């Protein structure tokens, strides 16, 4: 997986170059619009306020009225902060004075409680000689590193795969971290489950020496990148060609991702795990994705207890609890909330945009009064119907993950 911050910084530089090229072009001499509107200057799916009216600029870049317009990507054109820098502004600061004290407690808790747990203990004894390489990602509580190890995992150890280590930062209490682990997930992992999505996690380890001494890590299989990064790359490539449109040119790629995520979600729900944060950045894409070999799956369910989701991927009932200032430990998350987030992830895949980009993140009224993002006019009625069902205001009117999977398997074309 590639560092999101580095990738988006490259986007900024390339978009500046595109802007420079456009500024030196003769506006009147450019006859062709984007691929979605070419030859149909008064009609087409890139519509503005009125259906059938193209609102995009002649230089191939999307108008703010276009369904494929992304303020986040276009904002990089003006030299604004990268997505990673923006995320860091919201991270929780740790007290350095308490770090060593927490480290000692973490070592004791790992050795006396986790490694000797009557059911989960073997999961924390599987990884030996963990070595960390380049840093390839970062979040509020953890960092992702390329990794290699000598796992003791029975038949699974015979399968040689590239690994990553999700390493929690200094100052994170292991005892408190354990409370975020769904017990149902840990039961599956302790049994060396070979079923998706649990087979991605190989073991948990406490690092005892070196640069990352006294930090806990989950060791997982490494994949190329997350789907949000892949979408951004696709959008950038179109902008480089002075074009725009959906991030996936082949609709069957969209269907493949949706079916894969729906399958993982159905299995998580069957195991009693509510994800709480379904979005494109929590779906990994493997090297064989374009070959149709089923290389996408859901991640970040391992610490889902206590998570309150992200932005406007969250269901109305979750936003309503946040608005009422319900404490995270008392918030009620259901499988139906995951389905709503799945609908918003679908929106990402068919438009390349983030739900309600540019809208104030703390103004939940737009969702609570029933508004939803605009879908492309040329999207199939079947897929549009599925998305609309997923983000229904009434949780009981949303399909289950298993029903969702059945419906997605019937889709054939736009």
Secondary structure, 3 states (H helix, E strand, C coil): CCCHHHHHHHHHHHHHHHHHHHHCCCHHHCCCCCCCCCCCCCCCCCECCCCCCECCCCCCCCCCCCCCCCHHHHHHHHCCCCHHHHHHCCCCCCCHHHHHHHHHHHHHHHHHHHCCCCCCHHHHHCCCCCEEEEEEEECCCEEEEEEECCCCCHHHHHCCCCEEEEEECCCCCHHHHHCCCCHHHHHHHHCCCCCCCHHHEEEEEEECCCCCCCEEEEEEECCCEEHHHHHHHHHHHHHHCCCCCCCCCCHHHHHHHHHHHHHHHHHHHHCCCCCCCCCHHHEEECCCHHHCCCCEEECCCCCCCCCCCCHHHCCHHHHHHHHCCCCHHHCCCCHHHHHHHHHHHHHHHHHCCCCCCCCCCCCCHHHHCCCCCCCCCCCCHHHHHHHHHHCCCCHHHCCCHHHHHHHHCCCCCC
